[in-house]
Amino acid sequence: MLRKIPLGGVLLSIGSILTIVGFVAYFRDMATLNLVGFFYGIPILLGGAALRAAELEPVPYSQAPSNTVIELRDKTATQTQNQVRKDVTRYRYGQDAHLDIALERLGLSPNDKQRPVLSGLREELRDGAYALVLEFDSPYITLDTWQEKHEKFENFFGPNIRAEIGLMADERKELALITVLNSDT
């Protein structure tokens, strides 16, 4: 739940309240409250503004996962799938885009303008296995380029992952990270 709350907004609110209390206390000759407002309120307000400026909002689900998919995720999802899902569905700070470092390492981010942008995600069943599907706006990088990186995706996102790359509408690409179930699992 706390992952869904923007820290920058919380600090802006608290800092604003403390700063206003400090100004009111200043004009009413209340020295102690005045100090609280100025020494705590203003720095918290500035910190909140800085976080707000560096804030990257969570990626929305394009469709909500069914209970069946959630149960399968809880049983079979890999650590990498869970980490990716958790990382992109929470507020991030100081990053240009979700998965920007991963895309750069995979050779899909020649520059900031051409970098694919993660615009949505969904969870589904594919061939009876759990799949985390990442939806990218990627008008500058062709589907052929994405497909050339197929083996890199599987290696990068870890063991027990099978990657499928598909084309969606409007030059959007989808990357499905599918759990590979071992016979001993």
N, C-alpha and C positions, 0 to 999 in steps of 0.2 A: 504494500500500500504506500509506503513512504517513497518508493521509486517513482510514483506517479505525481508527487508533489514537487513543483519547481522551487528549488532552494533559493534561487535569486528573488522570486516573488515574496517568499516568506521573510527573507532578510530585509527586502525593501519595505515591507509592511511594518516589521518590528522597528527598523531604523527610523522610519517616518514617525511612528508614534512616539518613540523616545526623543526624537529631535523636536517635535512639537511640544512635548511636555517640558523639554529643556527651555524652549523659547518662552513658553507661558510662565515657567518658574522664574526665568530671568526678569520678566517684566513685573512679577509680583514679589520680587526680592526673597525668593526661596532658594538660598545658595546650594543646598544639598541636591535638590531636584535639578537645579540648573546644571550642576556638574555632571549628573547622570546623563542628562540630555545631550550635553556637548561632548563629553568624553566617551560615551558609549553609543549614543544615537547616531551621530554623524559618521563615525567609522563603519558602523553596521549598515547604515544607509548607503555609503559609498561601496562597501563590499557587495551588497545586494545588487547595486547598479552594475558593478563589474561582472558579477555572475550572470546577470540578466543579459548583458551584452555578449557573453561567451556561451550562451545557452543553446543547446541543440535539443529540440523537442523529440519525444518518443515517436517511433514509426507506428502508424495505426495498423490494425488488422484490417485486411480487405474483406474478410469474412470471419465471423466468430467460429472458433473450433467447436465441434460437437463433443458431447460427453464421452463418446466412444474414442475419439481422437485423444482427448485429455487423459483418459485411462491408459491408452496405449503409450502415450508420451511418458507418463509416470513410470511405466514398466520398462520401456525399451529405448527411450531417447538416450543418445550418447551425451557425455559431458560437454562436448563441443556444441552440439545442437542446443542444449539448455543454456550454455553460456552466451551463444549468439542471440538467442531469443530474449534472454534477460537483458543483455546489453543494449539491444536496439529498441526495447520497449520501456526504457527509462530515460529520464533527462540525463544528458551528458554535458560536460563543460570543457571548453578549450579544444574541441575538435571541430574541424571544418564540415565533416559529414560522417554519417554512420558507416562503419567498416572502411574508412578511408585508408588506414594503414594496410588492411588486408587486400584491398583492391590494388594498392600500389605494389605490394609484394607479388601479387598475381599478374602484374603487367597490364592492368586494366585502367590505369589512371595516369595517362601521359601528362596531363596538367589539370588544374582545378576546374577549368571550363569543360573539359571533355570527360571528366570523371563521372561514372554512372552514379546516380542518386537513388538510394534505397527509398522507395515511395510507399511500400506496403509489405505485409507478410501475411501468410496464412499457414495453418497446419491442417494436414489432411492425410488420408490413407492412400498409399500407392502400392499396388501389388501386395496388399495385406500388411505393409510396414508403415511405420510412422515417417512422415515427411514434413520438414520445415521448408516452406517455399518462400524465398526472398524475391520480391518484385522490384526491379530496377528501371528507372527512366534512363535510357541509354541511347540517345539519338546519334551520338558520334562514334560509337563502337559497334561494328557490325556483328551479326549473329555468328558469322564464320569465325571472327576473332574470339568470341566467347567460346565457341565450340573447340577451337584450337587449345584452349586452356583447360579442357575437360579433365585431363589427368592431374593437372596442377590443383584444381579444385578438390579432387578426391584426396590428394596427398596433404594439402594445406588444412582441410577441415578434419583431418584425422582418420584414425582407423575406424573400421566398421561404418564408413559412409560411402554411399554411391551418389554421384552427382548427375543430375539431368538438367540440361539447358533447353529452354523453350522460348518461343517468340510469342509475345502478347500483342495487343493492339497498340498503335501509335509508337512504334519503335521500342516498346518496352520489352525487357527480357526477364525471364524468370529462372532462378537457380533453385532447384529442389535438392535439398540435402536429405537423403533417404537412409534410414537405418538399415544396415545389413545385419540380419539376424544370423548368428553363428549357430551351428547345430548343438553346441554345448551350452547355449544360453538358456 
